[in-house]
Amino acid sequence: MLNLQSPTSDRWFAQVDAGLDEVLVDHAHCEKKAASVAMNLLFSYVDHVALARAMTEIVVEELEHFRLVLDLLERRGIPFRKLRPSSYGQRLHERIRRDEPGKAIDRLLVAGLIEARSCERFALLADHVSDPELRDFYRGLFESEARHHATYVRLACECADDDSVRERLLWLAAEEAAIIAEGDPFPRMHS
């Protein structure tokens, strides 16, 4: 369903246990970035009406998630602040082809893979943390992340034949698995 080629490692759980507040702050930044990615796709491919409509829905939903995470941080007395981001997103974006339509396909698939990893991590957090509020919070976000992943993959398939898109998705998913296996030294949603 999620097209991920590797599960999250124990290393990430250790980072979460050591720095949950930072993971929560990073989650807010991730929601903001997800809205920005969808907005950029909307502006880049304005002539693709189905994509424009889907991105509009995703932007609204991601901004609502951003607000929900900000509210969660405020209730917990955790200040929202700048953080050094993980290298995950940037490294995935470096794999995007430069020429169209490959660029559009890759942008959509990379966004879809990031949503898939977020979906996986939300489910893992819901099972891992002992705090009932956080468990419910992350269970509540799981479905929308899975839906976003499916939307991005479906839209990529509208840009080229299914077989070539699936082949590219497999390659990008392998790259994503390698990036996530290397990780980052600080606790982040995608470290």
N, C-alpha and C positions, 0 to 999 in steps of 0.2 A: 504493500500500500504506500509506504513512504519513500521507496526507492533508495534507502540508505544501505550502504554496503558494509557498515561496521557498527557495532553497538558502542555505547558510551563505556569508557574504561573506569576502573576503580580509582584511578588518579583524579578524575573529575569529582567523584564523590568526596574524596579527601579535601579537595579545594573548597567544595561547598561547605563541608563541616568546619573548615578553618576560616571561611570568609563569607558566610551567608549574606551579611549586610551588603558586601560588595557585589555579590551575584544579583541581589535585588535591585541595586542601583543600576547595574549593567543591564538588567532586564528592561528597565525604563528606557534606557538609551536604545536598546534593540527595537523596542516598539516604535520609537520615534524614527529610527533609521528605516524600519519596514514601511512606514507611511511614506517616507521620502522616496524610497525605491519605487513604490507603486505610483507616486506622483510623477517621478521622472519618466517612467514608462508611459504614463498617460500623455505627457507632453511630447515624448519622442515619437509616439505612434498614434497620433491624434486621428489619423485617417482610418484606423482599424477600430470600428465602432464597438464590436464585442469586447475588445481589449479595454477601450475607454470606459465602458460601462462596468466591467469587472474591476478595473483599477479604482474607479470611484468608490465602489463598495469596500474594497480593501483599505483604501486610505481612511475612510470614515471609521472602519472597525479597528484599524491599528491605532488611530488617534484616541479612540475610546479606551483601548487597552493601555495606552500610555497614561491616560488620566487615571485609570484604575490602579496602575502601579504607583503613580504619584500619591494617590490616596492611601494606599497600603504603606508606603514609606512614611507618610505623615503620621498615620496612626501609630506606627512603631517608633517614631522619633528618630528616624534615619534621614539625615539631610540628603536631598538630591544634589549631586555635584558632578563636576567633570571627572571622568575616569579615563585612564589610558585604555583604549579599546584593545580587544584581542586582535591578533593578526588574521583570524579566520576569514572574515568577510573580504578583506582586501586581497588576501591570497586567492580566494575563490574568484573574485572579479578579475584577477590577472589572467585567468584562463579563458576569458570571453574573447571570441574572435572579433576582428576589427571590421570586417566587411559584412554588409547585409546580403541575404537574410540571416546569415549565421549569427550575426551580432544580436539580433532580436531573439532568436531561438535561445542562444546562450544566456542572455540577460534574464529571460523568463525561467529557464531551467535552474540557473544559479539561485534566483529568488525562491524558486520552489524547493530546492535542496536546503536552503537556510530555514525555510518554514518547516520542512520535514524534521530537521535537527532540533529546532525549537519545540516542535510537537513531541518528539521523543524525550527531550529534556524535561518538558513540563510533566509528562506522565511519570518520569523517574523521580522528579522532585515531589510530586504528590504522594508517591509511595515511600519516599526516603525521609522526609521531614516528619517530626513528631507533632508539630504545631497544627492544630485542626484548621485554623484560618488559612494557613498556607496550603494545606492539603486541598481544601475546597477551592481555593483561589486557582491553583494550578490545574485541578481537574476541570474547572470551568473554562479554561483557555484552550484545552487540548483540541476540542472539536473544531474551533475556528482555524487553528493552525493547520490541521489536517485538510480542511476545506481550501485554505489558501494554497497549500501545496498542490492539491488536485487542480485548482483553477490555473495556476501557472503552467503546469504540465499540459493541460488541455489547450491552453492558448498557444503554447509552443507548437503543438501538433497541428494547429491551424495555419502555421507559417511554412510548413514543409510536410512531406509524406511522413506517416507515422514511423516507418522503419528507420529512417535517417534520424528522426528526433529521438527515438528510443535508443539508438546506437550512441548518439551524443550524450544522452542522459546517463547511460551506463558509464561512459568515459568520465563525465563530470562527477558522477557519484564515486567513482574510484579515486579521483583526485580529492574529493571532499573527505573521503575516509582517510587518506594519507595525511591531509592537513589536520584533521581532528585527532589523529593518532599522535602527531607531534605535540599538539596542544600549545599552551602558553603557560608561563610560570605563575600567573596571578589568577585569582578566582573570577571567572566570567561565565556568562551563559553558554558561550561557545569556546571555552578554553580547553 
